[in-house]
Amino acid sequence: MGMSIGGYFGRPMIVEVVKAELVTENNLGEILGVTAFEQHALIDLGDVISVIFFHNGSVDRSGTITIWHNKEEATIKTPFTSLTGEWLEDEQVVVSEEIEESWTLHGELVSGRMAMDITGVPGIYSCGTFFSLQRGTVH
């Protein structure tokens, strides 16, 4: 298990607890120990998993993301919500199948799949772009 810490004043802290690790009988207990209980049934031997904790300065802006690299899926969990869906590695975004329509922070109406970035910022993924629905966030 690896750990890398990032973040500085005004930016989220990201702690990568497990980095693209193959799940085996030897490390399964350790991986289950750092993932949300409701995700345990989804973790199989042979999965390649990353587990990331993030903190954005307050309890309501912190959480965990579990990424199944071999399945291109992820689940992000915050104190108030969770989202499961497709993991877009290049964009660092979890994208659900749920369709949403909302106004962006720039006053544009956008329709697309509900999404969250790697730090728990909610948004809409449309036409290959993540549109943040939270103030103070730039993507």
The first five atom37 places (N, CA, C, CB, O) and aatype in JSON, in Angstrom:
{
  "aatype": [12, 7, 12, 15, 9, 7, 7, 18, 13, 7, 1, 14, 12, 9, 19, 6, 19, 19, 11, 0, 6, 10, 19, 16, 6, 2, 2, 10, 7, 6, 9, 10, 7, 19, 16, 0, 13, 6, 5, 8, 0, 10, 9, 3, 10, 7, 3, 19, 9, 15, 19, 9, 13, 13, 8, 2, 7, 15, 19, 3, 1, 15, 7, 16, 9, 16, 9, 17, 8, 2, 11, 6, 6, 0, 16, 9, 11, 16, 14, 13, 16, 15, 10, 16, 7, 6, 17, 10, 6, 3, 6, 5, 19, 19, 19, 15, 6, 6, 9, 6, 6, 15, 17, 16, 10, 8, 7, 6, 10, 19, 15, 7, 1, 12, 0, 12, 3, 9, 16, 7, 19, 14, 7, 9, 18, 15, 4, 7, 16, 13, 13, 15, 10, 5, 1, 7, 16, 19, 8],
  "atom_mask": [
    [1, 1, 1, 1, 1],
    [1, 1, 1, 0, 1],
    [1, 1, 1, 1, 1],
    [1, 1, 1, 1, 1],
    [1, 1, 1, 1, 1],
    [1, 1, 1, 0, 1],
    [1, 1, 1, 0, 1],
    [1, 1, 1, 1, 1],
    [1, 1, 1, 1, 1],
    [1, 1, 1, 0, 1],
    [1, 1, 1, 1, 1],
    [1, 1, 1, 1, 1],
    [1, 1, 1, 1, 1],
    [1, 1, 1, 1, 1],
    [1, 1, 1, 1, 1],
    [1, 1, 1, 1, 1],
    [1, 1, 1, 1, 1],
    [1, 1, 1, 1, 1],
    [1, 1, 1, 1, 1],
    [1, 1, 1, 1, 1],
    [1, 1, 1, 1, 1],
    [1, 1, 1, 1, 1],
    [1, 1, 1, 1, 1],
    [1, 1, 1, 1, 1],
    [1, 1, 1, 1, 1],
    [1, 1, 1, 1, 1],
    [1, 1, 1, 1, 1],
    [1, 1, 1, 1, 1],
    [1, 1, 1, 0, 1],
    [1, 1, 1, 1, 1],
    [1, 1, 1, 1, 1],
    [1, 1, 1, 1, 1],
    [1, 1, 1, 0, 1],
    [1, 1, 1, 1, 1],
    [1, 1, 1, 1, 1],
    [1, 1, 1, 1, 1],
    [1, 1, 1, 1, 1],
    [1, 1, 1, 1, 1],
    [1, 1, 1, 1, 1],
    [1, 1, 1, 1, 1],
    [1, 1, 1, 1, 1],
    [1, 1, 1, 1, 1],
    [1, 1, 1, 1, 1],
    [1, 1, 1, 1, 1],
    [1, 1, 1, 1, 1],
    [1, 1, 1, 0, 1],
    [1, 1, 1, 1, 1],
    [1, 1, 1, 1, 1],
    [1, 1, 1, 1, 1],
    [1, 1, 1, 1, 1],
    [1, 1, 1, 1, 1],
    [1, 1, 1, 1, 1],
    [1, 1, 1, 1, 1],
    [1, 1, 1, 1, 1],
    [1, 1, 1, 1, 1],
    [1, 1, 1, 1, 1],
    [1, 1, 1, 0, 1],
    [1, 1, 1, 1, 1],
    [1, 1, 1, 1, 1],
    [1, 1, 1, 1, 1],
    [1, 1, 1, 1, 1],
    [1, 1, 1, 1, 1],
    [1, 1, 1, 0, 1],
    [1, 1, 1, 1, 1],
    [1, 1, 1, 1, 1],
    [1, 1, 1, 1, 1],
    [1, 1, 1, 1, 1],
    [1, 1, 1, 1, 1],
    [1, 1, 1, 1, 1],
    [1, 1, 1, 1, 1],
    [1, 1, 1, 1, 1],
    [1, 1, 1, 1, 1],
    [1, 1, 1, 1, 1],
    [1, 1, 1, 1, 1],
    [1, 1, 1, 1, 1],
    [1, 1, 1, 1, 1],
    [1, 1, 1, 1, 1],
    [1, 1, 1, 1, 1],
    [1, 1, 1, 1, 1],
    [1, 1, 1, 1, 1],
    [1, 1, 1, 1, 1],
    [1, 1, 1, 1, 1],
    [1, 1, 1, 1, 1],
    [1, 1, 1, 1, 1],
    [1, 1, 1, 0, 1],
    [1, 1, 1, 1, 1],
    [1, 1, 1, 1, 1],
    [1, 1, 1, 1, 1],
    [1, 1, 1, 1, 1],
    [1, 1, 1, 1, 1],
    [1, 1, 1, 1, 1],
    [1, 1, 1, 1, 1],
    [1, 1, 1, 1, 1],
    [1, 1, 1, 1, 1],
    [1, 1, 1, 1, 1],
    [1, 1, 1, 1, 1],
    [1, 1, 1, 1, 1],
    [1, 1, 1, 1, 1],
    [1, 1, 1, 1, 1],
    [1, 1, 1, 1, 1],
    [1, 1, 1, 1, 1],
    [1, 1, 1, 1, 1],
    [1, 1, 1, 1, 1],
    [1, 1, 1, 1, 1],
    [1, 1, 1, 1, 1],
    [1, 1, 1, 1, 1],
    [1, 1, 1, 0, 1],
    [1, 1, 1, 1, 1],
    [1, 1, 1, 1, 1],
    [1, 1, 1, 1, 1],
    [1, 1, 1, 1, 1],
    [1, 1, 1, 0, 1],
    [1, 1, 1, 1, 1],
    [1, 1, 1, 1, 1],
    [1, 1, 1, 1, 1],
    [1, 1, 1, 1, 1],
    [1, 1, 1, 1, 1],
    [1, 1, 1, 1, 1],
    [1, 1, 1, 1, 1],
    [1, 1, 1, 0, 1],
    [1, 1, 1, 1, 1],
    [1, 1, 1, 1, 1],
    [1, 1, 1, 0, 1],
    [1, 1, 1, 1, 1],
    [1, 1, 1, 1, 1],
    [1, 1, 1, 1, 1],
    [1, 1, 1, 1, 1],
    [1, 1, 1, 0, 1],
    [1, 1, 1, 1, 1],
    [1, 1, 1, 1, 1],
    [1, 1, 1, 1, 1],
    [1, 1, 1, 1, 1],
    [1, 1, 1, 1, 1],
    [1, 1, 1, 1, 1],
    [1, 1, 1, 1, 1],
    [1, 1, 1, 0, 1],
    [1, 1, 1, 1, 1],
    [1, 1, 1, 1, 1],
    [1, 1, 1, 1, 1]
  ],
  "atom_positions": [
    [[0.85, -1.17, 0.0], [0.0, 0.0, 0.0], [0.89, 1.23, 0.0], [-0.96, 0.0, 1.22], [1.86, 1.32, 0.75]],
    [[0.54, 2.17, -0.85], [1.31, 3.4, -0.95], [0.53, 4.56, -0.39], [0.0, 0.0, 0.0], [-0.67, 4.48, -0.17]],
    [[1.23, 5.64, -0.17], [0.55, 6.83, 0.3], [1.24, 8.05, -0.28], [0.53, 6.89, 1.85], [2.46, 8.19, -0.18]],
    [[0.45, 8.92, -0.88], [1.0, 10.19, -1.33], [0.05, 11.28, -0.87], [1.19, 10.23, -2.88], [-1.17, 11.12, -0.92]],
    [[0.59, 12.38, -0.44], [-0.22, 13.46, 0.09], [0.01, 14.7, -0.74], [0.1, 13.73, 1.59], [1.15, 15.05, -1.05]],
    [[-1.07, 15.35, -1.11], [-0.97, 16.61, -1.84], [-1.82, 17.64, -1.15], [0.0, 0.0, 0.0], [-2.49, 17.35, -0.16]],
    [[-1.78, 18.83, -1.66], [-2.63, 19.87, -1.12], [-1.84, 21.0, -0.5], [0.0, 0.0, 0.0], [-0.73, 20.81, -0.01]],
    [[-2.42, 22.16, -0.55], [-1.85, 23.33, 0.07], [-2.99, 24.3, 0.31], [-0.74, 23.97, -0.82], [-4.13, 24.03, -0.08]],
    [[-2.71, 25.4, 0.95], [-3.76, 26.34, 1.34], [-4.68, 26.64, 0.15], [-3.14, 27.63, 1.88], [-4.22, 27.04, -0.92]],
    [[-5.97, 26.44, 0.36], [-6.95, 26.73, -0.68], [-7.17, 25.6, -1.66], [0.0, 0.0, 0.0], [-8.04, 25.7, -2.53]],
    [[-6.42, 24.53, -1.55], [-6.55, 23.39, -2.45], [-6.87, 22.14, -1.63], [-5.26, 23.19, -3.29], [-6.5, 22.05, -0.46]],
    [[-7.55, 21.18, -2.24], [-7.88, 19.96, -1.5], [-6.64, 19.13, -1.18], [-8.86, 19.12, -2.3], [-5.65, 19.14, -1.92]],
    [[-6.72, 18.42, -0.07], [-5.68, 17.46, 0.28], [-6.16, 16.1, -0.21], [-5.39, 17.45, 1.82], [-7.29, 15.7, 0.05]],
    [[-5.3, 15.41, -0.92], [-5.62, 14.09, -1.43], [-4.6, 13.11, -0.89], [-5.65, 14.08, -3.0], [-3.4, 13.31, -1.05]],
    [[-5.08, 12.05, -0.25], [-4.22, 11.02, 0.3], [-4.55, 9.72, -0.42], [-4.4, 10.87, 1.86], [-5.65, 9.19, -0.28]],
    [[-3.6, 9.22, -1.19], [-3.8, 7.98, -1.92], [-3.35, 6.85, -1.0], [-3.01, 7.97, -3.28], [-2.15, 6.62, -0.83]],
    [[-4.3, 6.13, -0.42], [-4.02, 5.09, 0.56], [-3.62, 3.79, -0.14], [-5.24, 4.86, 1.46], [-2.7, 3.11, 0.3]],
    [[-4.31, 3.47, -1.21], [-4.0, 2.29, -2.02], [-3.85, 2.78, -3.45], [-5.13, 1.17, -1.89], [-4.72, 3.48, -3.96]],
    [[-2.75, 2.42, -4.1], [-2.52, 2.91, -5.47], [-2.48, 1.75, -6.45], [-1.21, 3.73, -5.54], [-1.51, 0.99, -6.48]],
    [[-3.54, 1.62, -7.25], [-3.62, 0.62, -8.32], [-3.04, -0.72, -7.89], [-2.89, 1.12, -9.56], [-2.15, -1.27, -8.54]],
    [[-3.56, -1.24, -6.79], [-3.05, -2.48, -6.22], [-3.95, -3.66, -6.58], [-2.91, -2.36, -4.7], [-5.17, -3.55, -6.53]],
    [[-3.33, -4.78, -6.93], [-4.05, -6.01, -7.22], [-4.57, -6.58, -5.91], [-3.14, -7.04, -7.96], [-3.8, -6.75, -4.96]],
    [[-5.87, -6.89, -5.84], [-6.47, -7.45, -4.63], [-6.16, -8.94, -4.58], [-8.01, -7.19, -4.59], [-6.49, -9.69, -5.49]],
    [[-5.51, -9.36, -3.5], [-5.17, -10.77, -3.28], [-5.7, -11.2, -1.92], [-3.62, -10.99, -3.37], [-6.19, -10.39, -1.15]],
    [[-5.6, -12.49, -1.65], [-6.01, -12.98, -0.33], [-5.15, -12.35, 0.76], [-5.91, -14.53, -0.27], [-5.62, -12.16, 1.89]],
    [[-3.91, -12.03, 0.45], [-2.99, -11.47, 1.44], [-3.3, -10.03, 1.82], [-1.59, -11.53, 0.92], [-3.04, -9.63, 2.96]],
    [[-3.87, -9.24, 0.9], [-4.11, -7.83, 1.22], [-5.6, -7.46, 1.26], [-3.42, -6.96, 0.21], [-5.93, -6.29, 1.47]],
    [[-6.48, -8.42, 1.05], [-7.92, -8.14, 1.04], [-8.38, -7.47, 2.33], [-8.71, -9.42, 0.8], [-9.11, -6.48, 2.29]],
    [[-7.98, -8.0, 3.48], [-8.39, -7.42, 4.76], [-7.94, -5.99, 4.93], [0.0, 0.0, 0.0], [-8.68, -5.16, 5.46]],
    [[-6.74, -5.7, 4.49], [-6.21, -4.34, 4.58], [-7.0, -3.38, 3.68], [-4.71, -4.32, 4.2], [-7.29, -2.25, 4.08]],
    [[-7.33, -3.84, 2.48], [-8.1, -3.0, 1.55], [-9.52, -2.79, 2.07], [-8.14, -3.64, 0.14], [-10.05, -1.68, 1.98]],
    [[-10.14, -3.83, 2.61], [-11.48, -3.68, 3.18], [-11.46, -2.71, 4.35], [-12.03, -5.04, 3.64], [-12.46, -2.03, 4.61]],
    [[-10.34, -2.63, 5.06], [-10.22, -1.73, 6.2], [-10.2, -0.26, 5.84], [0.0, 0.0, 0.0], [-10.43, 0.59, 6.71]],
    [[-9.94, 0.07, 4.58], [-9.89, 1.48, 4.19], [-10.99, 1.84, 3.19], [-8.53, 1.8, 3.6], [-10.98, 2.94, 2.62]],
    [[-11.92, 0.93, 2.96], [-13.04, 1.22, 2.05], [-14.34, 1.26, 2.83], [-13.12, 0.16, 0.92], [-14.46, 0.67, 3.9]],
    [[-15.33, 1.95, 2.27], [-16.65, 2.05, 2.9], [-17.29, 0.66, 2.96], [-17.56, 3.04, 2.12], [-17.16, -0.13, 2.02]],
    [[-17.96, 0.37, 4.06], [-18.56, -0.95, 4.29], [-19.45, -1.39, 3.13], [-19.36, -0.95, 5.57], [-19.4, -2.55, 2.71]],
    [[-20.25, -0.47, 2.61], [-21.18, -0.84, 1.54], [-20.47, -1.2, 0.23], [-22.15, 0.29, 1.29], [-21.1, -1.71, -0.7]],
    [[-19.17, -0.94, 0.15], [-18.4, -1.31, -1.05], [-17.74, -2.68, -0.94], [-17.34, -0.27, -1.31], [-17.25, -3.21, -1.93]],
    [[-17.72, -3.25, 0.25], [-17.02, -4.51, 0.47], [-17.49, -5.62, -0.46], [-17.19, -4.95, 1.9], [-16.66, -6.37, -0.98]],
    [[-18.78, -5.74, -0.68], [-19.31, -6.81, -1.54], [-18.91, -6.62, -3.0], [-20.84, -6.86, -1.43], [-18.98, -7.56, -3.79]],
    [[-18.49, -5.42, -3.37], [-18.11, -5.13, -4.76], [-16.65, -5.45, -5.05], [-18.38, -3.68, -5.07], [-16.24, -5.48, -6.21]],
    [[-15.86, -5.69, -4.01], [-14.43, -5.92, -4.17], [-14.17, -7.42, -4.32], [-13.64, -5.35, -2.96], [-14.53, -8.22, -3.46]],
    [[-13.53, -7.77, -5.43], [-13.23, -9.17, -5.74], [-11.73, -9.39, -5.82], [-13.9, -9.59, -7.07], [-10.97, -8.48, -6.14]],
    [[-11.31, -10.62, -5.51], [-9.92, -10.98, -5.72], [-9.61, -10.79, -7.2], [-9.63, -12.46, -5.27], [-10.42, -11.15, -8.06]],
    [[-8.47, -10.22, -7.5], [-8.09, -9.96, -8.89], [-8.4, -8.55, -9.35], [0.0, 0.0, 0.0], [-7.91, -8.12, -10.39]],
    [[-9.22, -7.81, -8.59], [-9.49, -6.41, -8.93], [-8.21, -5.59, -8.76], [-10.64, -5.83, -8.05], [-7.35, -5.92, -7.94]],
    [[-8.1, -4.54, -9.54], [-7.0, -3.58, -9.38], [-7.64, -2.3, -8.85], [-6.21, -3.33, -10.75], [-8.4, -1.63, -9.55]],
    [[-7.32, -1.97, -7.59], [-8.05, -0.93, -6.86], [-7.12, 0.18, -6.38], [-8.78, -1.54, -5.67], [-5.97, -0.05, -6.0]],
    [[-7.67, 1.39, -6.41], [-7.06, 2.53, -5.72], [-8.09, 3.05, -4.72], [-6.61, 3.66, -6.73], [-9.29, 3.06, -5.01]],
    [[-7.64, 3.48, -3.57], [-8.5, 4.1, -2.57], [-7.88, 5.45, -2.22], [-8.66, 3.18, -1.28], [-6.7, 5.54, -1.86]],
    [[-8.69, 6.49, -2.34], [-8.2, 7.85, -2.13], [-9.1, 8.55, -1.12], [-8.16, 8.64, -3.46], [-10.33, 8.52, -1.25]],
    [[-8.5, 9.18, -0.13], [-9.23, 10.04, 0.8], [-8.98, 11.47, 0.35], [-8.77, 9.81, 2.29], [-7.88, 11.81, -0.09]],
    [[-10.0, 12.32, 0.46], [-9.82, 13.73, 0.12], [-10.46, 14.59, 1.19], [-10.41, 14.05, -1.26], [-11.42, 14.19, 1.84]],
    [[-9.92, 15.78, 1.35], [-10.43, 16.73, 2.34], [-10.27, 18.13, 1.76], [-9.67, 16.59, 3.72], [-9.17, 18.54, 1.37]],
    [[-11.37, 18.87, 1.72], [-11.37, 20.21, 1.13], [-11.58, 21.31, 2.15], [-12.44, 20.29, 0.08], [-12.11, 22.37, 1.81]],
    [[-11.18, 21.09, 3.38], [-11.25, 22.15, 4.37], [-12.41, 22.09, 5.34], [0.0, 0.0, 0.0], [-12.43, 22.82, 6.32]],
    [[-13.39, 21.22, 5.09], [-14.5, 21.06, 6.03], [-15.03, 19.64, 5.93], [-15.63, 22.1, 5.76], [-14.8, 18.96, 4.93]],
    [[-15.73, 19.2, 6.97], [-16.24, 17.83, 7.01], [-17.16, 17.54, 5.83], [-16.98, 17.59, 8.32], [-17.12, 16.45, 5.26]],
    [[-18.0, 18.51, 5.46], [-18.95, 18.26, 4.38], [-18.27, 18.22, 3.01], [-20.03, 19.32, 4.38], [-18.91, 17.89, 2.01]],
    [[-17.0, 18.54, 2.96], [-16.26, 18.48, 1.69], [-15.09, 17.51, 1.81], [-15.75, 19.89, 1.29], [-13.97, 17.81, 1.39]],
    [[-15.37, 16.36, 2.39], [-14.36, 15.33, 2.51], [-15.0, 13.99, 2.16], [-13.73, 15.3, 3.94], [-16.22, 13.87, 2.17]],
    [[-14.18, 13.0, 1.86], [-14.75, 11.71, 1.53], [-13.71, 10.73, 1.02], [0.0, 0.0, 0.0], [-12.5, 10.92, 1.17]],
    [[-14.23, 9.67, 0.42], [-13.41, 8.57, -0.08], [-13.83, 8.23, -1.49], [-13.53, 7.34, 0.84], [-15.02, 8.26, -1.82]],
    [[-12.87, 7.9, -2.32], [-13.17, 7.38, -3.64], [-12.45, 6.05, -3.8], [-12.75, 8.4, -4.76], [-11.26, 5.94, -3.52]],
    [[-13.19, 5.05, -4.24], [-12.63, 3.74, -4.54], [-12.72, 3.55, -6.05], [-13.38, 2.59, -3.76], [-13.79, 3.71, -6.64]],
    [[-11.6, 3.22, -6.66], [-11.53, 3.07, -8.11], [-11.18, 1.63, -8.45], [-10.49, 4.05, -8.73], [-10.21, 1.08, -7.94]],
    [[-11.98, 1.02, -9.31], [-11.72, -0.3, -9.86], [-11.13, -0.08, -11.26], [-13.04, -1.2, -9.89], [-11.87, 0.05, -12.23]],
    [[-9.81, -0.04, -11.36], [-9.16, 0.26, -12.64], [-9.47, -0.81, -13.69], [-7.65, 0.38, -12.45], [-9.64, -0.48, -14.86]],
    [[-9.53, -2.07, -13.29], [-9.78, -3.15, -14.25], [-11.21, -3.15, -14.77], [-9.48, -4.49, -13.61], [-11.48, -3.72, -15.83]],
    [[-12.12, -2.51, -14.06], [-13.53, -2.45, -14.48], [-13.91, -1.05, -14.99], [-14.45, -2.84, -13.32], [-15.02, -0.85, -15.49]],
    [[-12.99, -0.09, -14.85], [-13.24, 1.31, -15.21], [-14.48, 1.85, -14.5], [-13.4, 1.45, -16.73], [-15.32, 2.53, -15.1]],
    [[-14.58, 1.53, -13.2], [-15.69, 1.98, -12.36], [-15.13, 2.61, -11.1], [-16.64, 0.8, -12.02], [-13.99, 2.37, -10.71]],
    [[-15.97, 3.42, -10.45], [-15.57, 4.04, -9.19], [-16.8, 4.4, -8.37], [-14.7, 5.29, -9.44], [-17.9, 4.56, -8.9]],
    [[-16.58, 4.52, -7.07], [-17.6, 5.01, -6.15], [-16.97, 6.1, -5.31], [-18.17, 3.86, -5.25], [-15.89, 5.93, -4.76]],
    [[-17.67, 7.22, -5.23], [-17.2, 8.32, -4.4], [-18.23, 8.52, -3.3], [-17.0, 9.63, -5.24], [-19.44, 8.54, -3.56]],
    [[-17.75, 8.67, -2.07], [-18.64, 8.79, -0.91], [-18.21, 10.0, -0.09], [-18.61, 7.49, -0.04], [-17.05, 10.13, 0.3]],
    [[-19.19, 10.87, 0.17], [-18.99, 12.02, 1.05], [-19.95, 11.86, 2.22], [-19.21, 13.39, 0.28], [-20.78, 10.95, 2.2]],
    [[-19.88, 12.73, 3.23], [-20.81, 12.6, 4.35], [-22.29, 12.71, 3.94], [-20.51, 13.64, 5.37], [-23.16, 12.22, 4.66]],
    [[-22.57, 13.35, 2.81], [-23.96, 13.6, 2.45], [-24.45, 12.86, 1.22], [-24.16, 15.04, 2.24], [-25.66, 12.81, 0.98]],
    [[-23.56, 12.3, 0.44], [-23.98, 11.66, -0.81], [-22.96, 10.64, -1.26], [-24.21, 12.7, -1.9], [-21.84, 10.58, -0.75]],
    [[-23.36, 9.84, -2.22], [-22.42, 8.94, -2.87], [-22.81, 8.84, -4.34], [-22.39, 7.53, -2.19], [-23.96, 9.08, -4.71]],
    [[-21.85, 8.47, -5.16], [-22.1, 8.35, -6.58], [-21.24, 7.21, -7.1], [-21.77, 9.69, -7.34], [-20.04, 7.14, -6.84]],
    [[-21.87, 6.31, -7.84], [-21.18, 5.18, -8.44], [-21.35, 5.27, -9.94], [-21.72, 3.82, -7.9], [-22.43, 5.6, -10.44]],
    [[-20.29, 4.96, -10.66], [-20.41, 4.99, -12.11], [-19.1, 4.7, -12.8], [0.0, 0.0, 0.0], [-18.19, 4.09, -12.24]],
    [[-19.02, 5.15, -14.03], [-17.85, 4.96, -14.87], [-16.71, 5.86, -14.37], [-18.18, 5.26, -16.36], [-16.93, 7.02, -14.05]],
    [[-15.51, 5.3, -14.32], [-14.33, 6.06, -13.93], [-13.62, 6.54, -15.18], [-13.37, 5.21, -13.03], [-13.19, 5.74, -16.01]],
    [[-13.51, 7.86, -15.33], [-12.8, 8.45, -16.46], [-11.42, 8.87, -15.97], [-13.58, 9.68, -17.06], [-11.25, 9.94, -15.38]],
    [[-10.44, 8.03, -16.2], [-9.08, 8.2, -15.66], [-8.47, 9.55, -16.06], [-8.18, 7.08, -16.15], [-7.94, 10.26, -15.21]],
    [[-8.55, 9.9, -17.33], [-7.91, 11.14, -17.8], [-8.52, 12.38, -17.16], [-8.02, 11.24, -19.31], [-7.8, 13.34, -16.86]],
    [[-9.84, 12.37, -16.96], [-10.52, 13.53, -16.38], [-10.57, 13.48, -14.86], [-11.92, 13.63, -16.92], [-10.88, 14.49, -14.22]],
    [[-10.27, 12.31, -14.26], [-10.34, 12.11, -12.81], [-11.76, 12.39, -12.31], [-9.33, 13.02, -12.08], [-11.96, 13.13, -11.35]],
    [[-12.75, 11.79, -13.0], [-14.17, 12.04, -12.73], [-14.93, 10.71, -12.69], [-14.77, 12.98, -13.8], [-14.66, 9.81, -13.48]],
    [[-15.89, 10.61, -11.76], [-16.85, 9.5, -11.72], [-18.12, 10.0, -12.4], [-17.13, 9.02, -10.23], [-18.65, 11.05, -12.04]],
    [[-18.62, 9.23, -13.37], [-19.78, 9.64, -14.15], [-20.88, 8.58, -14.0], [-19.41, 9.86, -15.65], [-20.65, 7.41, -14.31]],
    [[-22.06, 9.0, -13.54], [-23.17, 8.07, -13.36], [-23.97, 7.94, -14.65], [-24.09, 8.53, -12.21], [-23.68, 8.61, -15.65]],
    [[-24.97, 7.09, -14.63], [-25.88, 6.94, -15.77], [-27.04, 7.92, -15.68], [-26.41, 5.5, -15.85], [-27.79, 8.11, -16.64]],
    [[-27.2, 8.55, -14.51], [-28.3, 9.49, -14.29], [-28.11, 10.77, -15.09], [-28.42, 9.82, -12.8], [-27.04, 11.36, -15.08]],
    [[-29.17, 11.19, -15.78], [-29.13, 12.41, -16.58], [-29.65, 13.57, -15.73], [-29.96, 12.25, -17.89], [-30.64, 13.44, -15.01]],
    [[-28.97, 14.69, -15.83], [-29.33, 15.88, -15.05], [-29.24, 17.09, -15.96], [-28.4, 16.05, -13.79], [-28.47, 17.11, -16.93]],
    [[-30.03, 18.09, -15.65], [-29.96, 19.37, -16.35], [-29.82, 20.45, -15.3], [-31.23, 19.61, -17.25], [-30.55, 20.47, -14.31]],
    [[-28.88, 21.37, -15.51], [-28.65, 22.41, -14.52], [-27.94, 23.59, -15.18], [-27.82, 21.87, -13.32], [-27.47, 23.51, -16.31]],
    [[-27.88, 24.67, -14.42], [-27.16, 25.86, -14.85], [-25.74, 25.79, -14.33], [-27.87, 27.16, -14.37], [-25.52, 25.44, -13.17]],
    [[-24.77, 26.13, -15.17], [-23.39, 26.19, -14.73], [-23.17, 27.5, -13.97], [-22.4, 26.08, -15.93], [-24.06, 28.35, -13.92]],
    [[-22.0, 27.64, -13.39], [-21.67, 28.86, -12.68], [-21.52, 30.05, -13.62], [-20.39, 28.67, -11.89], [-21.48, 31.2, -13.18]],
    [[-21.44, 29.77, -14.92], [-21.32, 30.82, -15.93], [-22.65, 31.14, -16.6], [-20.3, 30.41, -16.99], [-22.69, 31.87, -17.59]],
    [[-23.75, 30.59, -16.06], [-25.08, 30.88, -16.59], [-25.47, 30.09, -17.82], [0.0, 0.0, 0.0], [-26.41, 30.48, -18.52]],
    [[-24.78, 29.0, -18.09], [-25.12, 28.16, -19.24], [-25.96, 26.98, -18.79], [-23.84, 27.68, -19.95], [-25.67, 26.35, -17.78]],
    [[-27.01, 26.68, -19.55], [-27.82, 25.49, -19.27], [-27.11, 24.3, -19.9], [-29.28, 25.65, -19.83], [-26.81, 24.31, -21.09]],
    [[-26.85, 23.28, -19.08], [-26.15, 22.1, -19.58], [-26.92, 20.86, -19.16], [-24.7, 22.06, -19.04], [-27.46, 20.78, -18.06]],
    [[-26.97, 19.89, -20.06], [-27.63, 18.61, -19.8], [-26.61, 17.51, -20.02], [-28.88, 18.42, -20.72], [-25.88, 17.52, -21.01]],
    [[-26.57, 16.55, -19.1], [-25.62, 15.45, -19.24], [-25.71, 14.52, -18.06], [0.0, 0.0, 0.0], [-26.67, 14.55, -17.29]],
    [[-24.69, 13.68, -17.91], [-24.67, 12.69, -16.84], [-24.14, 13.31, -15.55], [-23.81, 11.47, -17.25], [-23.17, 14.06, -15.56]],
    [[-24.8, 12.97, -14.44], [-24.34, 13.44, -13.13], [-22.94, 12.9, -12.88], [-25.32, 13.0, -11.99], [-22.63, 11.75, -13.22]],
    [[-22.09, 13.74, -12.29], [-20.7, 13.35, -12.08], [-20.14, 14.02, -10.83], [-19.84, 13.72, -13.31], [-20.74, 14.95, -10.29]],
    [[-18.99, 13.52, -10.38], [-18.22, 14.14, -9.3], [-16.76, 14.0, -9.64], [-18.54, 13.48, -7.91], [-16.32, 12.99, -10.19]],
    [[-16.0, 15.04, -9.32], [-14.57, 14.93, -9.56], [-13.89, 14.23, -8.39], [-13.94, 16.32, -9.81], [-14.55, 13.87, -7.41]],
    [[-12.61, 14.06, -8.48], [-11.85, 13.28, -7.5], [-11.83, 13.91, -6.11], [-10.45, 13.09, -7.99], [-11.41, 13.26, -5.15]],
    [[-12.27, 15.16, -5.99], [-12.33, 15.82, -4.68], [-13.76, 16.03, -4.21], [-11.61, 17.15, -4.74], [-14.0, 16.82, -3.3]],
    [[-14.73, 15.33, -4.83], [-16.11, 15.4, -4.38], [-16.91, 16.56, -4.9], [0.0, 0.0, 0.0], [-18.03, 16.79, -4.44]],
    [[-16.38, 17.32, -5.84], [-17.12, 18.45, -6.41], [-18.16, 17.9, -7.38], [-16.15, 19.45, -7.14], [-17.81, 17.18, -8.32]],
    [[-19.45, 18.23, -7.16], [-20.5, 17.73, -8.05], [-20.52, 18.48, -9.37], [-21.87, 17.83, -7.38], [-20.11, 19.64, -9.46]],
    [[-21.0, 17.8, -10.4], [-21.1, 18.44, -11.7], [-21.89, 17.61, -12.68], [0.0, 0.0, 0.0], [-22.51, 16.62, -12.33]],
    [[-21.83, 18.05, -13.92], [-22.47, 17.35, -15.03], [-21.4, 17.11, -16.08], [-23.68, 18.18, -15.62], [-20.63, 18.0, -16.42]],
    [[-21.37, 15.87, -16.58], [-20.43, 15.52, -17.64], [-21.19, 15.48, -18.95], [-19.73, 14.15, -17.35], [-22.11, 14.68, -19.12]],
    [[-20.81, 16.36, -19.87], [-21.51, 16.48, -21.14], [-20.52, 16.81, -22.25], [-22.61, 17.56, -21.06], [-19.65, 17.66, -22.09]],
    [[-20.66, 16.13, -23.36], [-19.82, 16.4, -24.55], [-18.33, 16.37, -24.21], [-20.18, 17.76, -25.15], [-17.56, 17.19, -24.72]],
    [[-17.92, 15.44, -23.35], [-16.51, 15.29, -23.01], [-15.96, 16.31, -22.04], [0.0, 0.0, 0.0], [-14.75, 16.42, -21.86]],
    [[-16.85, 17.08, -21.39], [-16.43, 18.12, -20.45], [-17.15, 17.98, -19.12], [-16.69, 19.52, -21.05], [-18.34, 17.67, -19.08]],
    [[-16.42, 18.2, -18.02], [-17.0, 18.22, -16.68], [-17.36, 19.66, -16.35], [-16.02, 17.61, -15.62], [-16.49, 20.53, -16.3]],
    [[-18.65, 19.9, -16.12], [-19.14, 21.23, -15.74], [-19.4, 21.22, -14.24], [-20.43, 21.62, -16.53], [-20.31, 20.54, -13.77]],
    [[-18.62, 21.98, -13.48], [-18.76, 22.06, -12.04], [-20.06, 22.77, -11.67], [-17.56, 22.77, -11.41], [-20.45, 23.74, -12.32]],
    [[-20.71, 22.28, -10.63], [-21.92, 22.92, -10.11], [-21.65, 23.54, -8.75], [-23.07, 21.91, -10.02], [-22.58, 23.8, -7.98]],
    [[-20.38, 23.78, -8.44], [-20.01, 24.31, -7.13], [-19.17, 25.57, -7.3], [-19.24, 23.26, -6.31], [-18.25, 25.61, -8.13]],
    [[-19.48, 26.57, -6.53], [-18.73, 27.83, -6.59], [-17.27, 27.62, -6.18], [-19.38, 28.89, -5.68], [-16.95, 26.76, -5.36]],
    [[-16.42, 28.43, -6.77], [-15.02, 28.41, -6.39], [-14.23, 27.26, -6.99], [0.0, 0.0, 0.0], [-13.1, 27.0, -6.58]],
    [[-14.81, 26.57, -7.96], [-14.14, 25.43, -8.56], [-13.91, 25.69, -10.03], [-14.96, 24.14, -8.36], [-14.81, 26.13, -10.75]],
    [[-12.72, 25.42, -10.47], [-12.39, 25.61, -11.88], [-12.0, 24.26, -12.47], [-11.25, 26.65, -12.06], [-11.16, 23.56, -11.9]],
    [[-12.59, 23.91, -13.59], [-12.22, 22.68, -14.32], [-11.93, 23.01, -15.75], [-13.33, 21.61, -14.24], [-11.61, 22.12, -16.54]]
  ]
}
